[in-house]
Amino acid sequence: MKLYGIKTCSTVGKARKFLKEHDIEYEMIDFKTTQVDESKIKEWLTKVDIDILFNKKGKKYRDLKLKELNLDYDDKIKWMAKENYLIKRPVIELDDSRVIVGYDEDEYRQIFL
């Protein structure tokens, strides 16, 4: 299982804490040191909706003034690949090829426990 995100992100921290408390092993891929490319984003988008993956609530989205650009589907993919901070965190790739985006303790309990 792989967990994608930023180690200093509070939401990623909650996910990591949950996994650690339940002795669930994972590999951490930090956006600060490992860039996620368009092909990986497109792979995730076969399993989750772009409106879930594309983070319109974050500081990066506001700083880049992306709301004003009225981005279409392909534009959002390009921007996420260019600025990984636009990807909602964490993204977890499960060994069975499912993808989970964000942190929801109830959802984690259903999946992992």
C-alpha positions as CSV (number, residue, x, y, z in Angstrom):
1,M,0.0,0.0,0.0
2,K,1.2,3.5,-0.9
3,L,0.3,6.7,0.8
4,Y,0.8,9.9,-1.3
5,G,0.9,13.3,0.3
6,I,3.0,15.7,2.3
7,K,4.4,14.6,5.6
8,T,3.7,18.0,7.2
9,C,0.0,18.1,6.0
10,S,-2.4,17.7,9.0
11,T,-4.8,15.5,7.0
12,V,-2.0,13.2,6.0
13,G,-0.9,13.2,9.6
14,K,-4.3,11.9,10.7
15,A,-4.2,9.2,8.1
16,R,-0.6,8.2,9.1
17,K,-1.6,8.1,12.8
18,F,-4.6,5.9,12.1
19,L,-2.5,3.5,10.1
20,K,0.3,3.4,12.7
21,E,-2.2,2.8,15.5
22,H,-3.6,-0.2,13.7
23,D,-0.2,-1.6,12.7
24,I,-0.9,-1.1,9.0
25,E,2.2,-1.0,6.9
26,Y,2.5,1.5,4.0
27,E,5.0,3.3,1.8
28,M,5.0,7.1,2.1
29,I,5.5,9.1,-1.1
30,D,6.0,12.7,-0.3
31,F,5.0,15.3,-2.9
32,K,7.8,17.5,-1.7
33,T,10.4,15.0,-2.9
34,T,8.6,12.9,-5.5
35,Q,6.7,14.5,-8.3
36,V,3.5,12.6,-9.4
37,D,3.1,12.8,-13.2
38,E,0.1,13.0,-15.5
39,S,0.1,9.2,-16.1
40,K,-0.2,8.4,-12.4
41,I,-3.0,11.1,-12.0
42,K,-4.9,9.6,-15.0
43,E,-4.5,6.1,-13.4
44,W,-6.1,7.4,-10.2
45,L,-8.9,9.1,-12.2
46,T,-10.0,5.7,-13.5
47,K,-10.9,5.0,-9.9
48,V,-12.0,8.3,-8.4
49,D,-13.8,11.4,-9.7
50,I,-11.7,14.4,-10.7
51,D,-13.8,16.6,-8.4
52,I,-12.6,14.4,-5.5
53,L,-9.0,14.4,-6.5
54,F,-8.6,18.0,-7.6
55,N,-8.3,20.2,-4.4
56,K,-10.2,23.5,-4.9
57,K,-10.1,24.2,-1.2
58,G,-6.4,24.6,-0.7
59,K,-4.1,27.5,-0.5
60,K,-2.3,26.6,-3.8
61,Y,-5.6,26.8,-5.7
62,R,-6.3,30.2,-4.3
63,D,-2.7,31.5,-4.8
64,L,-2.7,30.4,-8.4
65,K,-6.1,32.0,-9.0
66,L,-7.3,28.9,-10.8
67,K,-11.0,29.6,-10.2
68,E,-10.7,32.4,-12.7
69,L,-9.5,30.1,-15.4
70,N,-12.6,27.8,-15.5
71,L,-10.4,24.7,-15.9
72,D,-11.8,21.8,-17.9
73,Y,-11.0,18.1,-17.1
74,D,-7.7,18.0,-19.1
75,D,-6.6,21.4,-17.6
76,K,-7.1,20.1,-14.1
77,I,-4.9,17.0,-14.9
78,K,-2.2,19.2,-16.3
79,W,-2.3,21.6,-13.2
80,M,-2.2,18.7,-10.8
81,A,0.8,17.2,-12.5
82,K,2.6,20.6,-12.5
83,E,1.6,21.5,-9.0
84,N,1.1,18.3,-6.9
85,Y,-0.2,20.4,-4.0
86,L,-3.4,20.7,-6.0
87,I,-4.0,17.0,-5.4
88,K,-6.3,16.4,-2.4
89,R,-4.4,14.5,0.3
90,P,-3.8,11.8,1.2
91,V,-4.1,9.5,-1.8
92,I,-3.8,5.9,-0.8
93,E,-3.3,3.1,-3.4
94,L,-4.4,-0.2,-1.9
95,D,-2.8,-3.4,-2.9
96,D,-6.1,-4.5,-4.5
97,S,-5.8,-1.4,-6.8
98,R,-8.5,0.7,-5.1
99,V,-7.7,4.4,-4.5
100,I,-8.8,6.4,-1.5
101,V,-8.6,10.2,-1.4
102,G,-8.7,12.3,1.7
103,Y,-9.1,11.2,5.3
104,D,-12.4,9.9,6.7
105,E,-12.0,7.8,9.9
106,D,-15.3,5.9,9.3
107,E,-14.2,5.0,5.8
108,Y,-10.8,4.0,7.0
109,R,-12.4,1.8,9.7
110,Q,-14.5,0.0,7.1
111,I,-11.6,-0.5,4.7
112,F,-8.8,-1.4,7.1
113,L,-10.4,-3.0,10.2
